[in-house]
Amino acid sequence: MAQLKATIRTETGKSRIRKLRRAGILPAVMYGHGDPSVMLSIPAHDFMMLLRELKSKAPIVDLAIDSVGTTRCVIKTIQRNPIDGSFLHVDFQKVHAGEKITLNVPVIIHGTPEGVKQGGMLEQLLREIPVRAEINKIPEHIDIDITHLKMGHSIHISDLKVPEVELMLPPESAIVTILTPRKLAAAEVATPQPEAAPAEPEVIKEKKKEEAVTEEEKPETETKKKEEKKK
């Protein structure tokens, strides 16, 4: 579990808070369970390193506070300067052991899908999944092996098995899918053009008969003309 050191903060007021920030100290607060809020000071550099460590992990941290001890917390809110992106303030919510909470857990996929090797395109639809469980049962991330995934197939929430954790999305929600390229999809749905039907042989025979009759009538016509001339 990620850890972060903090000290109790007594400074209040805008001018004193600005002075802390200039000294590289990040003001923070810890609250939860109806207990009084505790004002804290955290080295800004340590917090930045913590976020790097928590990349692709659930934002759960053991906060080690001088003279208080270690408290497991969830990072609830991070305020940043809209101009330079520097940290302004952090809120921590403490969580007791055995308490159930809802938290977004990152999704990490592993492997090269069969569908990609066949020319398909990988699309990850969900990069985080909201889950509900006891704080000690929430995984840092959810790992999914996509090696077997074929073209046109998907992995859904219903395909995941996370012990003692409730997944807070509909079972039919797709997490990752292999898209079929447009060219291949077009080739699959295209229907072959029917070839022109050959001419019926009967029609050809009729034409030949007509031609034959015409040829037979020619001598008869010529004979009639000769007889008329003799007369």
TORPA-203102 format. One line per 2 residues: number of its first residue (from 1); for each residue x, y, z of N, C-alpha, C. Coordinates in Angstrom, 1 decimal, always signed. Layout:
<recs>
NUM	X:Y:Z:X:Y:Z:X:Y:Z ~ ... $
</recs>
This chain:
<recs>
1	+0.8:-1.2:+0.0:+0.0:+0.0:+0.0:+0.9:+1.2:+0.0 ~ +0.5:+2.2:-0.8:+1.3:+3.5:-0.9:+1.2:+4.2:+0.5 $
3	+2.3:+4.9:+0.8:+2.3:+5.6:+2.1:+2.8:+7.1:+1.8 ~ +2.3:+7.9:+2.7:+2.6:+9.4:+2.6:+2.8:+9.9:+4.0 $
5	+3.8:+10.7:+4.3:+4.0:+11.3:+5.6:+3.4:+12.7:+5.6 ~ +2.8:+13.0:+6.7:+2.1:+14.3:+6.9:+2.3:+14.8:+8.3 $
7	+2.2:+16.1:+8.5:+2.3:+16.7:+9.9:+1.0:+17.5:+10.1 ~ +0.7:+17.7:+11.4:-0.5:+18.5:+11.8:-0.2:+20.0:+11.4 $
9	-1.1:+20.6:+10.8:-0.9:+22.0:+10.4:-1.7:+23.0:+11.3 ~ -1.1:+24.0:+11.7:-1.7:+25.0:+12.6:-2.0:+26.3:+11.8 $
11	-1.2:+26.5:+10.7:-1.3:+27.7:+10.0:-2.7:+27.8:+9.2 ~ -3.3:+29.0:+9.3:-4.6:+29.2:+8.6:-4.5:+30.6:+8.0 $
13	-5.4:+30.9:+7.1:-5.4:+32.2:+6.5:-4.7:+32.2:+5.1 ~ -5.1:+33.0:+4.2:-4.6:+33.0:+2.8:-3.1:+33.3:+2.8 $
15	-2.7:+34.3:+3.5:-1.3:+34.7:+3.4:-0.4:+33.6:+3.9 ~ -0.7:+33.0:+5.0:+0.1:+31.9:+5.6:+0.1:+30.7:+4.7 $
17	-1.1:+30.4:+4.1:-1.1:+29.2:+3.2:-0.3:+29.5:+1.9 ~ -0.3:+30.7:+1.4:+0.6:+31.0:+0.3:+2.0:+30.9:+0.6 $
19	+2.4:+31.3:+1.9:+3.8:+31.1:+2.3:+4.2:+29.7:+2.4 ~ +3.3:+28.8:+2.8:+3.5:+27.4:+2.9:+3.8:+26.8:+1.5 $
21	+3.0:+27.2:+0.5:+3.1:+26.7:-0.8:+4.4:+27.2:-1.4 ~ +4.8:+28.4:-1.2:+6.1:+28.9:-1.7:+7.3:+28.1:-1.1 $
23	+7.1:+27.6:+0.1:+8.1:+26.8:+0.7:+8.0:+25.3:+0.3 ~ +7.1:+25.0:-0.6:+7.1:+23.6:-1.1:+6.2:+22.7:-0.2 $
25	+5.3:+23.3:+0.6:+4.4:+22.5:+1.5:+3.0:+22.6:+0.9 ~ +2.3:+21.5:+0.8:+1.0:+21.4:+0.3:+0.0:+21.3:+1.5 $
27	-0.9:+22.3:+1.6:-2.0:+22.2:+2.6:-3.0:+21.1:+2.3 ~ -3.4:+20.4:+3.3:-4.4:+19.3:+3.1:-5.3:+19.2:+4.3 $
29	-6.3:+18.3:+4.2:-7.3:+18.1:+5.3:-7.7:+16.7:+5.3 ~ -7.9:+16.1:+6.4:-8.4:+14.7:+6.6:-9.7:+14.7:+7.4 $
31	-10.7:+14.0:+6.9:-12.0:+14.0:+7.5:-12.7:+12.7:+7.4 ~ -13.8:+12.5:+8.1:-14.5:+11.2:+7.9:-15.1:+10.7:+9.2 $
33	-16.3:+10.0:+9.1:-16.9:+9.3:+10.2:-17.4:+10.3:+11.3 ~ -17.6:+11.5:+10.9:-18.1:+12.5:+11.9:-17.1:+13.0:+12.8 $
35	-15.8:+12.6:+12.6:-14.8:+13.1:+13.5:-14.4:+14.5:+13.1 ~ -13.8:+15.3:+14.0:-13.3:+16.6:+13.6:-12.3:+16.6:+12.5 $
37	-12.3:+17.5:+11.5:-11.4:+17.5:+10.5:-10.0:+17.9:+11.0 ~ -9.0:+17.3:+10.4:-7.6:+17.5:+10.8:-6.8:+18.2:+9.7 $
39	-6.3:+19.4:+10.0:-5.5:+20.1:+9.0:-4.1:+19.5:+8.9 ~ -3.6:+19.3:+7.7:-2.3:+18.7:+7.5:-1.4:+19.5:+6.6 $
41	-0.1:+19.2:+6.7:+0.9:+19.8:+5.8:+1.6:+18.6:+5.2 ~ +1.8:+18.6:+3.8:+2.4:+17.5:+3.1:+3.5:+18.1:+2.2 $
43	+4.7:+17.6:+2.1:+5.7:+18.0:+1.1:+5.1:+17.8:-0.3 ~ +5.0:+18.9:-1.0:+4.4:+18.9:-2.4:+5.2:+17.9:-3.3 $
45	+6.5:+17.8:-3.2:+7.2:+16.8:-4.0:+6.8:+15.4:-3.6 ~ +6.7:+15.1:-2.3:+6.3:+13.7:-1.9:+4.9:+13.4:-2.5 $
47	+4.0:+14.4:-2.5:+2.7:+14.1:-3.0:+2.7:+13.8:-4.5 ~ +3.5:+14.6:-5.2:+3.7:+14.4:-6.7:+4.2:+13.0:-7.0 $
49	+5.2:+12.5:-6.2:+5.8:+11.2:-6.3:+4.7:+10.1:-6.0 ~ +3.9:+10.4:-5.0:+2.8:+9.5:-4.6:+1.8:+9.3:-5.8 $
51	+1.5:+10.3:-6.5:+0.6:+10.2:-7.6:+1.2:+9.4:-8.7 ~ +2.5:+9.5:-8.9:+3.1:+8.7:-9.9:+3.1:+7.2:-9.5 $
53	+3.2:+7.0:-8.2:+3.2:+5.6:-7.8:+1.8:+5.0:-7.9 ~ +0.8:+5.9:-7.8:-0.6:+5.5:-7.8:-1.2:+5.5:-9.2 $
55	-0.4:+5.8:-10.2:-0.8:+5.8:-11.6:-1.3:+4.4:-11.9 ~ -2.5:+4.2:-12.5:-3.1:+3.0:-12.8:-3.4:+2.1:-11.6 $
57	-3.6:+2.8:-10.4:-4.0:+2.1:-9.2:-5.1:+2.9:-8.5 ~ -5.8:+2.2:-7.6:-6.8:+2.9:-6.8:-6.2:+3.9:-5.9 $
59	-6.8:+5.1:-5.7:-6.2:+6.2:-4.9:-6.3:+5.9:-3.4 ~ -5.8:+4.8:-2.9:-5.8:+4.5:-1.5:-4.4:+4.7:-0.9 $
61	-4.3:+5.3:+0.2:-3.0:+5.6:+0.8:-3.0:+5.5:+2.3 ~ -1.9:+5.0:+2.9:-1.7:+5.0:+4.3:-1.1:+6.3:+4.7 $
63	-1.8:+7.2:+5.4:-1.3:+8.5:+5.8:-0.6:+8.4:+7.1 ~ +0.7:+8.6:+7.2:+1.4:+8.6:+8.4:+1.6:+10.0:+9.0 $
65	+0.8:+10.2:+10.0:+0.8:+11.6:+10.6:+1.5:+11.6:+11.9 ~ +2.5:+12.6:+12.0:+3.3:+12.7:+13.2:+2.3:+12.9:+14.5 $
67	+2.7:+12.2:+15.5:+2.0:+12.2:+16.8:+0.6:+11.6:+16.8 ~ +0.1:+11.1:+15.6:-1.2:+10.6:+15.5:-1.1:+9.1:+15.1 $
69	-0.3:+8.7:+14.2:-0.2:+7.4:+13.7:-0.6:+7.3:+12.2 ~ -0.8:+6.0:+11.8:-1.1:+5.8:+10.4:-2.6:+5.6:+10.2 $
71	-3.2:+6.2:+9.2:-4.6:+6.1:+9.0:-4.8:+5.8:+7.5 ~ -5.6:+4.8:+7.2:-5.8:+4.5:+5.8:-6.9:+5.5:+5.2 $
73	-6.6:+6.1:+4.1:-7.4:+7.1:+3.5:-7.6:+6.9:+2.0 ~ -8.6:+7.6:+1.5:-8.8:+7.7:+0.1:-8.6:+9.2:-0.4 $
75	-7.9:+9.4:-1.4:-7.7:+10.7:-2.0:-9.0:+11.1:-2.6 ~ -9.7:+12.1:-2.1:-11.1:+12.5:-2.6:-11.0:+13.6:-3.6 $
77	-10.2:+14.6:-3.2:-10.2:+15.8:-4.1:-8.8:+16.4:-4.2 ~ -8.4:+16.8:-5.4:-7.1:+17.5:-5.6:-7.4:+18.8:-6.3 $
79	-7.0:+19.9:-5.7:-7.2:+21.2:-6.3:-5.9:+21.6:-6.9 ~ -6.0:+22.1:-8.1:-4.8:+22.6:-8.9:-4.9:+24.0:-9.3 $
81	-3.8:+24.7:-9.5:-3.8:+26.0:-10.0:-4.2:+25.9:-11.5 ~ -5.2:+26.6:-12.0:-5.7:+26.5:-13.4:-4.7:+27.0:-14.4 $
83	-3.7:+27.8:-13.9:-2.7:+28.4:-14.8:-1.5:+27.5:-15.0 ~ -0.8:+27.1:-13.9:+0.4:+26.3:-14.1:+0.2:+24.9:-13.6 $
85	-1.0:+24.5:-13.2:-1.2:+23.1:-12.8:-0.6:+22.7:-11.5 ~ +0.0:+23.6:-10.7:+0.6:+23.2:-9.4:-0.5:+22.9:-8.4 $
87	-0.2:+22.1:-7.4:-1.1:+21.6:-6.4:-1.4:+22.8:-5.5 ~ -2.7:+22.9:-5.1:-3.2:+23.9:-4.2:-3.7:+23.3:-2.9 $
89	-4.4:+22.2:-2.9:-5.0:+21.6:-1.7:-5.4:+20.1:-2.0 ~ -5.4:+19.3:-1.0:-5.8:+17.9:-1.1:-6.7:+17.5:+0.1 $
91	-7.8:+16.8:-0.3:-8.7:+16.3:+0.7:-8.5:+14.8:+0.8 ~ -8.4:+14.3:+2.1:-8.3:+12.8:+2.3:-9.5:+12.4:+3.2 $
93	-10.1:+11.3:+2.8:-11.2:+10.8:+3.5:-10.7:+9.5:+4.2 ~ -10.8:+9.5:+5.5:-10.3:+8.3:+6.2:-11.4:+7.2:+6.2 $
95	-10.9:+6.0:+6.2:-11.8:+4.8:+6.1:-11.4:+3.8:+7.1 ~ -12.3:+3.2:+7.8:-12.1:+2.2:+8.8:-12.0:+0.9:+8.2 $
97	-11.2:+0.0:+8.8:-11.1:-1.4:+8.4:-12.5:-2.1:+8.4 ~ -12.9:-2.8:+7.4:-14.2:-3.4:+7.3:-15.3:-2.6:+6.7 $
99	-15.0:-1.3:+6.5:-16.0:-0.4:+6.0:-16.1:-0.5:+4.4 ~ -17.3:-0.6:+3.9:-17.5:-0.7:+2.5:-17.5:+0.7:+1.9 $
101	-16.8:+0.9:+0.8:-16.8:+2.2:+0.1:-16.9:+1.9:-1.4 ~ -17.3:+3.0:-2.2:-17.3:+2.9:-3.6:-16.2:+3.7:-4.2 $
103	-15.5:+3.1:-5.1:-14.2:+3.7:-5.6:-14.0:+3.2:-7.1 ~ -13.4:+4.1:-7.9:-13.1:+3.8:-9.3:-11.7:+3.1:-9.3 $
105	-11.7:+1.9:-9.9:-10.5:+1.1:-10.0:-10.0:+1.0:-11.4 ~ -8.7:+1.3:-11.7:-8.2:+1.3:-13.0:-8.3:-0.1:-13.6 $
107	-8.4:-0.2:-15.0:-8.4:-1.4:-15.7:-7.1:-1.5:-16.5 ~ -6.4:-2.6:-16.4:-5.1:-2.8:-17.1:-5.3:-4.1:-17.9 $
109	-5.1:-3.9:-19.2:-5.2:-5.1:-20.2:-3.8:-5.6:-20.5 ~ -3.8:-6.9:-20.8:-2.5:-7.6:-21.0:-2.7:-8.5:-22.3 $
111	-1.6:-8.5:-23.1:-1.5:-9.4:-24.2:-1.9:-8.7:-25.5 ~ -1.6:-9.4:-26.6:-2.0:-9.0:-28.0:-3.2:-9.9:-28.5 $
113	-4.3:-9.3:-28.7:-5.5:-10.2:-29.1:-5.3:-10.9:-30.4 ~ -5.9:-12.0:-30.6:-5.9:-12.7:-31.9:-6.5:-11.9:-33.0 $
115	-7.6:-11.1:-32.6:-8.3:-10.3:-33.6:-7.4:-9.2:-34.1 ~ -6.5:-8.7:-33.3:-5.5:-7.6:-33.8:-4.5:-8.2:-34.8 $
117	-4.1:-9.5:-34.5:-3.2:-10.2:-35.4:-3.8:-10.4:-36.7 ~ -5.2:-10.5:-36.7:-5.9:-10.8:-38.0:-6.3:-9.5:-38.7 $
119	-5.9:-8.4:-38.2:-6.2:-7.1:-38.8:-7.2:-6.2:-38.2 ~ -7.7:-6.7:-37.0:-8.7:-5.9:-36.3:-8.1:-4.8:-35.5 $
121	-8.9:-3.9:-34.9:-8.4:-2.8:-34.2:-8.9:-2.9:-32.7 ~ -8.0:-2.7:-31.8:-8.4:-2.8:-30.3:-9.0:-1.5:-29.9 $
123	-10.1:-1.5:-29.2:-10.7:-0.4:-28.6:-11.0:-0.6:-27.1 ~ -10.5:+0.1:-26.2:-10.7:+0.0:-24.8:-11.8:+1.0:-24.4 $
125	-13.0:+0.6:-24.0:-14.1:+1.4:-23.8:-14.1:+1.9:-22.3 ~ -13.6:+1.1:-21.4:-13.6:+1.5:-20.0:-12.2:+1.4:-19.5 $
127	-11.7:+2.5:-18.9:-10.4:+2.5:-18.3:-10.4:+2.5:-16.8 ~ -11.6:+2.7:-16.2:-11.9:+2.5:-14.8:-13.2:+1.9:-14.6 $
129	-13.4:+1.1:-13.5:-14.6:+0.5:-13.2:-15.0:+0.8:-11.7 ~ -16.1:+1.4:-11.5:-16.5:+1.7:-10.1:-16.9:+0.4:-9.4 $
131	-16.3:+0.2:-8.2:-16.5:-1.0:-7.4:-16.9:-0.6:-6.0 ~ -17.6:-1.6:-5.3:-17.9:-1.4:-3.9:-17.5:-2.6:-3.1 $
133	-16.7:-2.3:-2.1:-16.2:-3.4:-1.3:-15.6:-2.8:+0.0 ~ -15.2:-3.7:+0.9:-14.4:-3.3:+2.0:-13.1:-2.7:+1.6 $
135	-12.6:-1.7:+2.3:-11.4:-1.0:+1.8:-10.2:-2.0:+1.6 ~ -10.1:-3.0:+2.5:-9.0:-3.9:+2.4:-9.2:-4.9:+1.3 $
137	-10.4:-5.0:+0.7:-10.7:-6.0:-0.4:-10.6:-5.3:-1.8 ~ -10.6:-4.0:-1.8:-10.5:-3.3:-3.1:-9.2:-3.5:-3.8 $
139	-9.1:-4.1:-5.0:-7.8:-4.2:-5.7:-7.2:-2.9:-6.1 ~ -5.9:-2.9:-6.3:-5.3:-1.7:-6.8:-5.7:-1.4:-8.2 $
141	-5.9:-2.5:-9.0:-6.3:-2.4:-10.4:-6.9:-3.7:-10.8 ~ -7.7:-3.7:-11.9:-8.3:-5.0:-12.4:-7.6:-5.4:-13.7 $
143	-7.0:-6.6:-13.6:-6.2:-7.1:-14.8:-7.1:-7.9:-15.7 ~ -7.0:-7.7:-17.0:-7.7:-8.5:-18.0:-6.8:-9.0:-19.1 $
145	-6.8:-10.3:-19.3:-6.1:-10.9:-20.3:-6.9:-10.9:-21.6 ~ -6.4:-10.2:-22.7:-7.2:-10.1:-23.9:-6.6:-10.9:-25.0 $
147	-5.6:-11.8:-24.7:-4.9:-12.6:-25.7:-5.9:-13.4:-26.6 ~ -6.9:-13.9:-26.0:-7.9:-14.8:-26.7:-8.9:-14.1:-27.5 $
149	-9.0:-12.8:-27.4:-10.1:-12.0:-28.0:-10.0:-12.0:-29.5 ~ -11.1:-12.4:-30.1:-11.1:-12.5:-31.6:-11.8:-11.3:-32.2 $
151	-11.6:-11.2:-33.5:-12.2:-10.0:-34.2:-13.7:-10.0:-34.1 ~ -14.2:-8.8:-33.7:-15.7:-8.7:-33.5:-16.2:-9.1:-32.2 $
153	-15.3:-9.6:-31.3:-15.7:-10.0:-30.0:-15.4:-8.9:-28.9 ~ -16.0:-9.0:-27.7:-15.8:-8.1:-26.7:-15.7:-8.8:-25.3 $
155	-15.2:-8.1:-24.3:-15.2:-8.5:-22.9:-16.1:-7.6:-22.2 ~ -17.0:-8.2:-21.4:-18.0:-7.4:-20.7:-17.8:-7.5:-19.2 $
157	-18.5:-6.6:-18.5:-18.5:-6.7:-17.0:-18.8:-8.1:-16.5 ~ -19.8:-8.7:-17.2:-20.2:-10.0:-16.7:-19.1:-11.1:-16.8 $
159	-18.1:-10.8:-17.6:-17.0:-11.8:-17.8:-15.9:-11.7:-16.7 ~ -16.0:-10.6:-15.9:-15.0:-10.4:-14.8:-15.4:-11.2:-13.5 $
161	-14.3:-11.7:-12.9:-14.5:-12.4:-11.6:-13.5:-11.7:-10.6 ~ -14.1:-10.8:-9.7:-13.3:-10.1:-8.7:-13.9:-10.5:-7.4 $
163	-13.2:-11.4:-6.6:-13.7:-11.9:-5.4:-14.1:-10.8:-4.4 ~ -15.2:-11.0:-3.8:-15.7:-10.1:-2.7:-15.8:-8.6:-3.1 $
165	-15.9:-8.4:-4.3:-16.1:-7.0:-4.9:-17.3:-6.9:-5.7 ~ -18.1:-5.9:-5.5:-19.3:-5.7:-6.3:-19.0:-4.7:-7.4 $
167	-19.2:-5.1:-8.7:-18.9:-4.2:-9.8:-20.2:-3.4:-10.1 ~ -20.0:-2.0:-10.1:-21.2:-1.1:-10.1:-21.6:-0.7:-11.5 $
169	-21.4:-1.6:-12.4:-21.9:-1.3:-13.8:-22.8:-2.4:-14.3 ~ -23.7:-2.1:-15.3:-24.5:-3.2:-15.8:-23.7:-4.4:-16.4 $
171	-24.1:-5.6:-16.2:-23.3:-6.8:-16.7:-23.0:-6.7:-18.2 ~ -23.9:-6.1:-19.0:-23.7:-6.0:-20.4:-22.7:-4.9:-20.9 $
173	-22.2:-4.1:-20.0:-21.3:-3.1:-20.3:-20.0:-3.6:-20.9 ~ -19.6:-3.2:-22.1:-18.4:-3.7:-22.7:-17.2:-2.9:-22.2 $
175	-16.1:-3.6:-21.9:-14.9:-3.1:-21.4:-13.8:-2.9:-22.5 ~ -13.7:-3.9:-23.4:-12.7:-3.8:-24.5:-13.3:-4.7:-25.6 $
177	-13.1:-4.2:-26.8:-13.6:-4.9:-28.0:-12.6:-4.9:-29.2 ~ -12.7:-5.8:-30.1:-11.9:-5.8:-31.3:-12.8:-5.4:-32.5 $
179	-12.5:-4.2:-33.0:-13.3:-3.7:-34.2:-12.9:-4.4:-35.5 ~ -13.8:-4.7:-36.3:-13.5:-5.2:-37.6:-13.3:-4.0:-38.6 $
181	-12.1:-4.0:-39.3:-11.9:-2.9:-40.3:-13.0:-2.8:-41.3 ~ -13.2:-1.6:-41.7:-14.3:-1.3:-42.6:-14.2:-2.1:-43.9 $
183	-13.0:-2.2:-44.4:-12.8:-3.0:-45.7:-13.3:-4.4:-45.5 ~ -12.8:-5.0:-44.4:-13.2:-6.4:-44.2:-14.7:-6.5:-43.9 $
185	-15.2:-5.6:-43.1:-16.7:-5.6:-42.8:-17.5:-5.5:-44.1 ~ -17.0:-4.6:-45.0:-17.7:-4.4:-46.3:-17.7:-5.6:-47.1 $
187	-16.5:-6.3:-47.1:-16.4:-7.5:-47.9:-17.3:-8.6:-47.4 ~ -17.5:-8.7:-46.0:-18.3:-9.7:-45.4:-19.8:-9.5:-45.7 $
189	-20.3:-8.2:-45.8:-21.7:-8.0:-46.0:-22.0:-7.8:-47.5 ~ -21.0:-7.6:-48.3:-21.3:-7.4:-49.7:-21.9:-8.7:-50.4 $
191	-22.9:-8.6:-51.2:-23.5:-9.7:-51.9:-23.0:-9.7:-53.4 ~ -22.6:-10.9:-53.9:-22.1:-11.0:-55.3:-23.2:-10.6:-56.3 $
193	-22.8:-9.9:-57.3:-23.8:-9.5:-58.4:-24.2:-10.7:-59.2 ~ -25.5:-10.9:-59.4:-25.9:-12.1:-60.2:-25.5:-11.9:-61.7 $
195	-25.0:-13.0:-62.3:-24.6:-13.0:-63.7:-25.9:-13.0:-64.6 ~ -25.7:-12.3:-65.8:-26.8:-12.3:-66.7:-27.2:-13.7:-67.2 $
197	-28.5:-14.0:-67.2:-28.9:-15.3:-67.6:-28.7:-15.5:-69.1 ~ -28.2:-16.7:-69.5:-27.9:-16.9:-71.0:-29.2:-17.0:-71.8 $
199	-29.1:-16.6:-73.0:-30.3:-16.6:-73.9:-30.9:-18.0:-74.0 ~ -32.2:-18.1:-74.0:-32.9:-19.4:-74.1:-32.6:-20.0:-75.5 $
201	-32.2:-21.2:-75.5:-31.9:-21.9:-76.8:-33.2:-21.9:-77.7 ~ -34.4:-22.0:-77.1:-35.6:-22.1:-77.9:-35.7:-20.8:-78.8 $
203	-35.4:-19.7:-78.2:-35.5:-18.4:-79.0:-34.6:-18.5:-80.2 ~ -33.4:-19.0:-80.0:-32.5:-19.1:-81.1:-33.0:-20.0:-82.2 $
205	-33.6:-21.1:-81.8:-34.2:-22.1:-82.7:-35.3:-21.5:-83.5 ~ -36.2:-20.7:-82.8:-37.3:-20.0:-83.5:-36.8:-19.1:-84.6 $
207	-35.7:-18.4:-84.2:-35.1:-17.5:-85.2:-34.6:-18.2:-86.4 ~ -33.9:-19.4:-86.1:-33.4:-20.2:-87.2:-34.5:-20.7:-88.1 $
209	-35.7:-21.1:-87.4:-36.8:-21.6:-88.2:-37.3:-20.5:-89.1 ~ -37.4:-19.2:-88.5:-37.9:-18.1:-89.3:-37.0:-17.9:-90.5 $
211	-35.7:-17.9:-90.2:-34.7:-17.7:-91.3:-34.9:-18.8:-92.3 ~ -35.1:-20.0:-91.9:-35.3:-21.2:-92.8:-36.5:-21.0:-93.7 $
213	-37.6:-20.6:-93.1:-38.8:-20.3:-93.8:-38.6:-19.3:-94.8 ~ -37.9:-18.2:-94.5:-37.7:-17.1:-95.4:-36.9:-17.6:-96.6 $
215	-35.9:-18.4:-96.4:-35.1:-19.0:-97.4:-35.9:-19.9:-98.4 ~ -36.9:-20.6:-97.8:-37.7:-21.5:-98.6:-38.7:-20.8:-99.4 $
217	-39.1:-19.6:-98.9:-40.1:-18.8:-99.6:-39.5:-18.1:-100.8 ~ -38.2:-17.9:-100.8:-37.6:-17.1:-101.8:-37.8:-17.7:-103.2 $
219	-37.5:-19.1:-103.4:-37.7:-19.7:-104.8:-39.1:-19.6:-105.2 ~ -40.0:-19.8:-104.3:-41.4:-19.8:-104.7:-41.8:-18.4:-105.2 $
221	-41.3:-17.4:-104.6:-41.6:-16.0:-105.0:-41.0:-15.7:-106.4 ~ -39.8:-16.1:-106.6:-39.1:-15.9:-107.9:-39.8:-16.6:-109.0 $
223	-40.3:-17.8:-108.8:-41.1:-18.6:-109.8:-42.3:-17.9:-110.2 ~ -43.0:-17.3:-109.3:-44.3:-16.6:-109.6:-44.0:-15.4:-110.4 $
225	-42.9:-14.7:-110.2:-42.5:-13.5:-111.0:-42.2:-13.9:-112.4 ~ -41.5:-15.0:-112.7:-41.2:-15.5:-114.0:-42.5:-15.8:-114.8 $
227	-43.4:-16.5:-114.1:-44.7:-16.9:-114.8:-45.4:-15.7:-115.2 ~ -45.4:-14.6:-114.3:-46.2:-13.4:-114.7:-45.5:-12.7:-115.9 $
229	-44.2:-12.8:-116.0:-43.6:-12.1:-117.2:-43.9:-12.8:-118.5 ~ -44.0:-14.2:-118.5:-44.4:-14.9:-119.6:-45.7:-14.6:-120.1 $
231	-46.6:-14.4:-119.2:-48.0:-14.0:-119.6:-48.0:-12.7:-120.2 $
</recs>
